[in-house]
Amino acid sequence: MRLRTLIAASLMLVAPGLAARAADGLFDARIYVNNSAITNFEIEQRIAFLAALNSPGDLEKQAVEGLIEDRLRTQAAQANEVEVTEEQLKTGMEEFAGRANLSLEQFEAALAEAGVEREAFRDFVLAGMSWREVLRKRFASQGRVTDAEVDRALSVTSQRGGARVLLSELIIPAPPGQEAEAMSLAEELSATVRGAEQFAQAVGQYSAAQSAQQGGQVDWLDIGKLPPAIRDMLLMMNPGEVSQPVPIPNAVALFLLRGLEDTKAPMERAVNVDFVQVVLPDGPAAAQEILRLQVEADTCADVLGLTRNLPAEQVTREIMGAGQVPRDIGLELAKLDEGETSSALRRGGNRYFLMLCSRTMAAEDLPGEGAGVGEAPTPDEGPEDRAAANRAAMRQQLANRRVGDLGEQYLQELRAAAIIREP
């Protein structure tokens, strides 16, 4: 059984750390989220769960961040009077297990072998299902998609090929405690700015990105390399339009779509991204170190070698799913080919040096390709039926994406308003 093999291999890597920490205040609070405690035990369980799923990257960091967000989601569910019944929860758990081609009983047995208790899995699914109900309740009316947006998305994802986009970006800083003000400004600009000239003026006044020196203009980008949330948003825009605000770490982004054109290459999207990041306190020393890396490093291995004297937390090499990469980093990586670097990103008083090691691309699997939504047509299904089914499926996907983006913005607002502290 493939899942059991992955669990056994992953557990060998994390088990020593789990055992070492288990005896040290296992049920003590590690973090409080609005006075709701996240214990060491919950974190260890989430680490083991992620390892069982063969998740890449820093599992402890992912576990802590995931549990904080789950607390915020469940608290939002309570505030919005959302409840998930036991029957609905069981169905959700069965669906999750089905992704590994296992029954719920088989999946839970495999997790138990990795030391993951049923309650940890149950809480994970419950937080996700509760959040979906919150978004449906709050944003369903805002998820309506027009016929023109469906036409655009079907055109871009058709068999004629992929697409590339010409953007301008405006990055509004949102340091801790100022997230609401930054979002309010972004919403005002999104609603009032029209055309390239006005957008460039707003960039000059508000943008903290390095591209502000060029009026926010960015060169042509393969749409499939962009972070999924940004890519999906652009699919629903027409040239000349300004996007809705996009929350990114410590900032809010706006984009002007200056151009979109089809390419002859098949439509592909980024699946995994392998990159190195070096985090340096902003200032003259950082600029000097970045220049050295740009001159002397040709590969990611070179970067790691040249920075071996820096603290480990400042230099990391990550292999992450494209949807897991922080949006600001993902946007910079989308501008790079293998072995290329970026030093444009600043966050929290630090400057980031990034090198793209590799990017795994895969054929896009969206409605509009082939006869149907990943299925062969039935004998009685004619071209009009298939076209209608494709349009309906694309409309639903775009609506889901729009609600998902609104949910991400809502989660950022909840986090900004929350009191998150250590004991």
C-alpha positions as CSV (number, residue, x, y, z in Angstrom):
1,M,0.0,0.0,0.0
2,R,1.6,3.2,-1.2
3,L,0.4,5.4,1.7
4,R,1.8,2.9,4.2
5,T,5.2,2.9,2.5
6,L,5.3,6.8,2.5
7,I,4.3,6.8,6.2
8,A,7.1,4.3,7.1
9,A,9.7,6.3,5.3
10,S,8.6,9.7,6.6
11,L,8.2,8.5,10.1
12,M,11.8,7.4,10.3
13,L,12.8,11.0,9.6
14,V,10.5,12.6,12.2
15,A,10.2,10.0,14.9
16,P,13.4,10.9,16.8
17,G,12.4,14.5,17.1
18,L,8.9,13.6,18.2
19,A,10.2,11.3,20.9
20,A,12.7,13.9,22.2
21,R,10.0,16.5,22.6
22,A,7.2,14.1,23.8
23,A,8.6,14.0,27.4
24,D,8.9,17.8,27.6
25,G,5.4,19.2,28.5
26,L,3.6,17.4,25.8
27,F,0.2,18.8,26.8
28,D,1.4,22.2,27.7
29,A,0.2,25.2,25.6
30,R,2.7,26.2,22.9
31,I,0.7,29.1,21.4
32,Y,-2.5,30.9,22.2
33,V,-4.9,32.1,19.4
34,N,-7.4,34.5,21.0
35,N,-6.9,32.6,24.3
36,S,-7.5,29.2,22.7
37,A,-4.5,27.0,23.4
38,I,-2.6,25.0,20.8
39,T,-0.6,22.3,22.7
40,N,2.7,20.7,22.0
41,F,0.7,17.4,21.5
42,E,-1.4,19.0,18.7
43,I,1.7,20.2,17.0
44,E,3.4,16.8,17.2
45,Q,0.3,15.2,15.8
46,R,0.1,17.6,12.9
47,I,3.8,17.0,12.1
48,A,3.2,13.3,12.0
49,F,0.1,13.8,9.9
50,L,2.0,15.9,7.4
51,A,4.8,13.4,7.3
52,A,2.3,10.6,6.6
53,L,1.0,12.6,3.6
54,N,4.6,13.0,2.4
55,S,4.5,16.8,2.6
56,P,7.7,18.6,1.6
57,G,9.5,21.4,3.5
58,D,9.7,22.4,7.2
59,L,7.0,20.2,8.7
60,E,7.1,21.9,12.2
61,K,6.6,25.3,10.7
62,Q,3.8,24.1,8.5
63,A,2.2,22.4,11.5
64,V,2.2,25.5,13.6
65,E,1.0,27.8,10.8
66,G,-1.7,25.3,9.9
67,L,-3.0,24.9,13.4
68,I,-3.1,28.7,13.9
69,E,-5.2,29.1,10.8
70,D,-7.4,26.2,11.8
71,R,-8.1,27.9,15.1
72,L,-9.1,31.0,13.3
73,R,-11.3,29.1,11.0
74,T,-13.1,27.3,13.7
75,Q,-13.5,30.5,15.7
76,A,-15.0,32.1,12.6
77,A,-17.4,29.2,12.2
78,Q,-18.6,29.8,15.8
79,A,-19.0,33.5,15.2
80,N,-21.0,32.9,12.0
81,E,-23.1,30.2,13.7
82,V,-21.9,27.5,11.3
83,E,-22.2,23.8,12.4
84,V,-21.0,20.6,10.7
85,T,-23.0,17.5,11.6
86,E,-21.4,14.2,12.5
87,E,-22.8,12.7,9.3
88,Q,-21.3,15.5,7.2
89,L,-18.0,15.2,9.0
90,K,-17.8,11.5,8.4
91,T,-18.5,12.0,4.7
92,G,-15.7,14.6,4.5
93,M,-13.3,12.2,6.2
94,E,-14.3,9.5,3.8
95,E,-13.7,11.8,0.8
96,F,-10.3,12.7,2.1
97,A,-9.4,9.0,2.6
98,G,-10.6,8.3,-0.9
99,R,-7.9,10.6,-2.4
100,A,-5.5,7.9,-1.3
101,N,-7.8,5.2,-2.8
102,L,-8.5,3.9,0.7
103,S,-11.6,3.4,2.8
104,L,-11.9,5.6,5.9
105,E,-11.1,2.6,8.1
106,Q,-8.0,1.7,6.0
107,F,-6.8,5.4,6.0
108,E,-7.2,5.7,9.8
109,A,-5.4,2.4,10.3
110,A,-2.5,3.7,8.2
111,L,-2.4,6.9,10.2
112,A,-2.4,5.0,13.4
113,E,0.7,3.2,12.3
114,A,2.4,6.6,12.1
115,G,1.2,7.6,15.5
116,V,-1.5,9.9,14.3
117,E,-4.7,9.7,16.5
118,R,-8.1,9.8,14.9
119,E,-9.0,13.0,16.7
120,A,-6.1,14.9,15.0
121,F,-7.4,13.8,11.5
122,R,-11.0,14.5,12.6
123,D,-10.1,18.1,13.7
124,F,-8.1,18.7,10.5
125,V,-11.1,17.8,8.3
126,L,-13.6,19.6,10.6
127,A,-11.7,22.9,10.4
128,G,-11.7,22.7,6.6
129,M,-15.4,21.8,6.3
130,S,-16.4,24.5,8.8
131,W,-14.4,27.0,6.8
132,R,-16.1,26.1,3.5
133,E,-19.5,26.6,5.1
134,V,-18.3,30.0,6.5
135,L,-17.3,31.1,3.0
136,R,-20.5,29.8,1.5
137,K,-22.5,31.8,4.0
138,R,-20.5,35.0,3.7
139,F,-19.5,35.2,0.1
140,A,-21.8,33.0,-2.0
141,S,-23.5,36.1,-3.5
142,Q,-20.1,37.5,-4.5
143,G,-19.1,34.4,-6.3
144,R,-21.3,35.0,-9.4
145,V,-19.4,34.7,-12.7
146,T,-20.4,36.4,-15.9
147,D,-20.7,34.8,-19.3
148,A,-17.8,37.0,-20.5
149,E,-15.5,35.7,-17.7
150,V,-16.4,32.1,-18.6
151,D,-15.6,32.8,-22.3
152,R,-12.2,34.3,-21.4
153,A,-11.3,31.3,-19.2
154,L,-12.4,28.8,-21.8
155,S,-10.4,30.6,-24.5
156,V,-7.2,30.7,-22.4
157,T,-7.5,27.0,-21.4
158,S,-8.6,25.7,-24.8
159,Q,-6.5,23.4,-26.9
160,R,-5.2,26.3,-28.9
161,G,-2.4,26.6,-26.4
162,G,-1.3,28.4,-23.3
163,A,-1.1,32.1,-22.6
164,R,1.2,34.8,-21.3
165,V,0.3,38.0,-19.6
166,L,1.7,41.5,-19.4
167,L,1.2,43.0,-16.0
168,S,1.9,46.1,-13.9
169,E,2.0,45.5,-10.1
170,L,1.4,47.8,-7.1
171,I,2.6,46.4,-3.7
172,I,1.2,48.3,-0.7
173,P,3.2,47.6,2.5
174,A,1.1,46.1,5.3
175,P,3.3,45.7,8.4
176,P,1.8,44.1,11.5
177,G,-0.9,46.2,12.9
178,Q,-1.5,48.1,9.6
179,E,-3.1,45.4,7.6
180,A,-6.6,46.9,7.7
181,E,-5.4,50.3,6.5
182,A,-3.4,48.7,3.7
183,M,-6.4,46.7,2.6
184,S,-8.7,49.7,2.7
185,L,-6.4,51.7,0.5
186,A,-6.1,48.8,-1.9
187,E,-9.9,48.4,-2.2
188,E,-10.2,52.2,-2.8
189,L,-7.5,52.1,-5.6
190,S,-9.1,48.9,-7.1
191,A,-12.4,50.7,-7.3
192,T,-11.2,54.1,-8.6
193,V,-8.0,53.6,-10.7
194,R,-8.7,53.3,-14.4
195,G,-6.1,52.7,-17.1
196,A,-2.4,52.4,-17.3
197,E,-1.7,56.1,-16.7
198,Q,-3.7,56.3,-13.4
199,F,-2.3,53.0,-12.3
200,A,1.3,54.2,-12.9
201,Q,0.6,57.3,-10.9
202,A,-0.8,55.2,-8.0
203,V,2.3,53.0,-8.2
204,G,4.6,56.0,-7.9
205,Q,2.7,57.1,-4.8
206,Y,2.1,53.9,-2.9
207,S,4.1,50.9,-4.2
208,A,7.0,49.6,-2.3
209,A,8.1,47.1,-5.0
210,Q,11.3,47.5,-6.9
211,S,9.2,47.6,-10.1
212,A,7.8,51.0,-9.0
213,Q,10.8,52.6,-10.7
214,Q,9.3,51.4,-14.0
215,G,5.7,52.4,-13.1
216,G,5.1,48.9,-11.8
217,Q,5.6,47.3,-15.2
218,V,6.6,43.7,-15.4
219,D,7.7,41.8,-18.5
220,W,5.6,39.1,-20.2
221,L,5.0,36.1,-17.9
222,D,3.8,32.6,-18.7
223,I,0.4,32.5,-16.8
224,G,1.0,28.9,-15.7
225,K,4.0,29.9,-13.7
226,L,2.2,32.4,-11.5
227,P,0.9,31.6,-8.0
228,P,-2.5,29.7,-8.5
229,A,-4.6,32.4,-6.8
230,I,-3.1,35.2,-9.0
231,R,-3.3,33.0,-12.1
232,D,-6.9,32.2,-11.5
233,M,-7.8,35.8,-10.9
234,L,-6.2,36.9,-14.1
235,L,-8.2,34.4,-16.1
236,M,-11.3,36.4,-15.2
237,M,-9.9,39.8,-16.2
238,N,-9.8,41.6,-19.5
239,P,-6.8,43.8,-20.6
240,G,-7.0,47.2,-19.1
241,E,-8.7,46.1,-15.9
242,V,-7.3,46.5,-12.3
243,S,-7.6,43.4,-10.1
244,Q,-9.2,43.1,-6.7
245,P,-6.7,43.3,-3.8
246,V,-4.6,40.2,-3.3
247,P,-3.2,39.7,0.3
248,I,0.4,38.6,0.3
249,P,2.8,38.4,3.4
250,N,3.1,41.9,4.9
251,A,1.5,43.6,1.9
252,V,-1.5,43.8,-0.4
253,A,-1.0,43.6,-4.2
254,L,-2.9,45.1,-7.1
255,F,-2.4,44.2,-10.7
256,L,-3.2,45.9,-14.0
257,L,-3.6,43.5,-16.8
258,R,-1.9,45.3,-19.7
259,G,-2.0,42.5,-22.2
260,L,-2.9,38.8,-22.7
261,E,-2.0,36.7,-25.7
262,D,-2.3,33.0,-26.6
263,T,0.9,31.0,-27.1
264,K,1.4,27.9,-29.3
265,A,2.7,25.8,-26.4
266,P,0.2,23.6,-24.6
267,M,-1.4,25.1,-21.5
268,E,0.7,24.0,-18.5
269,R,0.8,25.1,-14.8
270,A,3.5,24.9,-12.2
271,V,3.1,21.9,-9.8
272,N,6.2,22.0,-7.7
273,V,8.9,24.8,-7.2
274,D,12.4,24.2,-6.0
275,F,14.1,27.4,-4.8
276,V,16.7,28.8,-2.4
277,Q,16.0,31.9,-0.3
278,V,18.5,33.9,1.7
279,V,17.1,36.3,4.2
280,L,19.3,39.3,5.1
281,P,18.6,42.4,7.3
282,D,18.1,45.2,4.8
283,G,20.9,47.7,4.4
284,P,24.3,48.1,2.8
285,A,25.6,44.8,4.0
286,A,22.7,43.0,2.4
287,A,23.2,44.8,-0.9
288,Q,26.9,43.8,-0.8
289,E,26.1,40.1,0.0
290,I,23.4,40.0,-2.8
291,L,25.9,41.4,-5.3
292,R,28.4,38.7,-4.3
293,L,25.9,36.0,-4.8
294,Q,24.8,37.3,-8.1
295,V,28.3,37.4,-9.4
296,E,29.6,34.1,-7.9
297,A,26.6,31.8,-7.8
298,D,25.5,29.9,-10.9
299,T,23.5,27.2,-9.2
300,C,21.5,26.7,-6.0
301,A,24.3,24.5,-4.7
302,D,26.6,27.5,-5.2
303,V,24.3,29.7,-3.1
304,L,24.2,27.2,-0.3
305,G,28.0,26.9,-0.3
306,L,28.6,30.7,-0.4
307,T,26.2,31.2,2.5
308,R,27.3,28.3,4.7
309,N,28.5,30.7,7.4
310,L,25.1,32.3,7.8
311,P,22.7,31.1,10.5
312,A,20.6,28.1,9.3
313,E,17.3,30.0,9.6
314,Q,18.5,32.6,7.1
315,V,19.3,30.2,4.3
316,T,16.8,27.5,3.2
317,R,16.2,25.4,0.1
318,E,12.5,24.5,-0.3
319,I,10.6,22.2,-2.6
320,M,7.0,23.2,-2.3
321,G,3.8,22.8,-4.2
322,A,3.1,25.9,-6.3
323,G,0.0,26.6,-4.2
324,Q,2.0,26.4,-0.9
325,V,4.6,29.0,-1.9
326,P,3.9,32.4,-0.2
327,R,2.4,34.6,-2.9
328,D,5.0,37.3,-2.8
329,I,7.8,34.7,-3.2
330,G,5.7,32.9,-5.8
331,L,5.3,36.1,-7.8
332,E,9.0,36.7,-7.9
333,L,9.8,33.1,-8.8
334,A,7.3,33.3,-11.7
335,K,9.6,35.9,-13.3
336,L,12.6,33.5,-13.2
337,D,13.9,30.7,-15.3
338,E,16.1,28.0,-13.7
339,G,19.3,29.4,-12.2
340,E,18.0,33.0,-12.4
341,T,17.8,35.2,-9.2
342,S,15.7,37.9,-7.7
343,S,16.5,40.4,-4.9
344,A,13.4,42.6,-5.3
345,L,11.5,41.3,-2.4
346,R,11.5,43.0,1.0
347,R,9.5,41.9,4.0
348,G,9.6,42.9,7.7
349,G,12.9,44.8,7.5
350,N,14.6,42.0,5.6
351,R,15.6,41.6,2.0
352,Y,15.2,38.3,0.2
353,F,17.6,36.8,-2.3
354,L,15.9,34.1,-4.3
355,M,17.2,31.6,-6.9
356,L,15.0,29.2,-8.8
357,C,16.5,25.8,-8.8
358,S,13.8,24.1,-10.9
359,R,10.1,24.2,-11.7
360,T,7.9,21.2,-12.5
361,M,5.2,21.9,-15.0
362,A,2.2,19.7,-15.9
363,A,-0.5,19.9,-18.4
364,E,-3.4,22.0,-17.2
365,D,-6.5,20.0,-16.4
366,L,-9.4,22.4,-16.8
367,P,-12.7,22.3,-18.5
368,G,-12.5,23.2,-22.2
369,E,-9.9,20.6,-22.9
370,G,-11.0,17.6,-24.8
371,A,-14.5,16.2,-24.8
372,G,-15.4,17.0,-21.3
373,V,-14.1,17.6,-17.8
374,G,-11.5,14.8,-17.8
375,E,-14.1,12.3,-19.0
376,A,-14.9,10.7,-22.4
377,P,-18.3,11.7,-23.9
378,T,-21.2,9.4,-23.6
379,P,-22.6,7.9,-26.8
380,D,-25.7,10.1,-26.7
381,E,-23.7,13.3,-25.8
382,G,-23.5,15.7,-28.7
383,P,-21.1,18.7,-29.2
384,E,-23.7,21.1,-27.8
385,D,-24.1,19.0,-24.7
386,R,-20.4,18.8,-24.1
387,A,-20.0,22.6,-24.6
388,A,-22.7,23.3,-22.1
389,A,-21.2,20.9,-19.6
390,N,-17.8,22.5,-20.1
391,R,-19.2,26.0,-19.5
392,A,-21.1,24.9,-16.4
393,A,-18.0,23.2,-15.0
394,M,-15.8,26.3,-15.8
395,R,-18.4,28.6,-14.2
396,Q,-18.4,26.6,-11.0
397,Q,-14.6,26.5,-10.9
398,L,-14.3,30.2,-11.4
399,A,-17.0,30.8,-8.7
400,N,-15.1,28.5,-6.3
401,R,-11.9,30.4,-7.0
402,R,-13.5,33.8,-6.4
403,V,-14.9,32.7,-3.1
404,G,-11.6,31.1,-2.2
405,D,-9.8,34.4,-2.9
406,L,-12.3,36.3,-0.7
407,G,-11.8,33.6,1.9
408,E,-8.1,34.1,1.9
409,Q,-8.6,37.9,2.3
410,Y,-11.0,37.2,5.2
411,L,-8.5,34.8,6.9
412,Q,-5.8,37.5,6.6
413,E,-8.2,39.9,8.3
414,L,-8.9,37.4,11.1
415,R,-5.3,36.9,11.6
416,A,-4.5,40.6,11.7
417,A,-7.2,41.1,14.4
418,A,-6.3,38.0,16.4
419,I,-4.1,38.0,19.5
420,I,-1.6,35.3,18.8
421,R,1.0,34.8,21.6
422,E,3.2,32.3,23.3
423,P,2.6,31.5,27.0
